[in-house]
Amino acid sequence: MPELPEVETIRRGIERHLKGRTITRVEGEGGRLVRKNAQGMIDLHTHLTDAVVTGVERRGKFMWLLLEDSDLSLVIHLGMSGHVRVVDTSAEPLARHEHVRLALDSGKHASFIDPRMFGHLTISPLVEDPSGRLIPEGAVALAPDPLEDVPLDTWTKPLGKTRRFIKTALLDQAIVSGIGNIYADEALFRVGINGLERASSLPSETVTRVVEMSRDVMVEAVEVGGTSFDSLYLNTDGDPGYFARSLHVYGREGEPCLVCGALIVRENVNGRSHHYCPSCQPPPEES
Ligand SMILES: [Zn+2]
């Protein structure tokens, strides 16, 4: 499943190819990939044909296209297996799993491909969030993500208050959006704390370090194009990301810790896997 660094990598690719471009034609109906918004608007052809893309923004795993002279956006959510590919346009019919194609005045087109169809495309009005940023209506319940330029206490305050496990709280999109399993495990390893610590029991400096490390690990992942475990995640040019080579705990169950040599453990925490080094990140006494 694409997490924030993969979505950000794709956002950059979409921006590079679509910003300033006119959408000349929309091909494909999109099937259940296209969702109604709260006003019942659904039709991509009506809202996107001849629209000029003025920007491509993101919060957490939600991306959206800004359109010139419009208070509507096109929300792109990749779900489990969605991706966006930008190629030279052709008269070929839509391929299997290719649901929508946006033809551009550059001679290229952007394809929305999703084998499992858990992603979605939605025409969504823009509304102001508490910080004054315009974001699509459907994403307004999401907290800012760690790559956004907002005060640190946006995240540390709610994290410091919850009695939930720190791992679980980090995955709560209403506290901090866009941190998924991979990067939560990697951030906790770097701070040296176990995901089963109660968030509210941690010193405030530790909570701050967790947020800072979450940001660092995602910035580093974006620099190498995200993490590809399989062909389901590729960027807009069809290339994989290379952060899997930098993972310390995620996906390394039973392998030696790169710092101390202890064997990495994988446990279930509230239905999600938690990978950690039992020596660098000892479990708390209470659990
Ligand atoms: Zn270790």
Residues whose N, C-alpha, C, O or C-beta is under 5 A from the ligand:
A	BS01	ZN	C257 V259 C260 G261 A262 C277 S279 C280
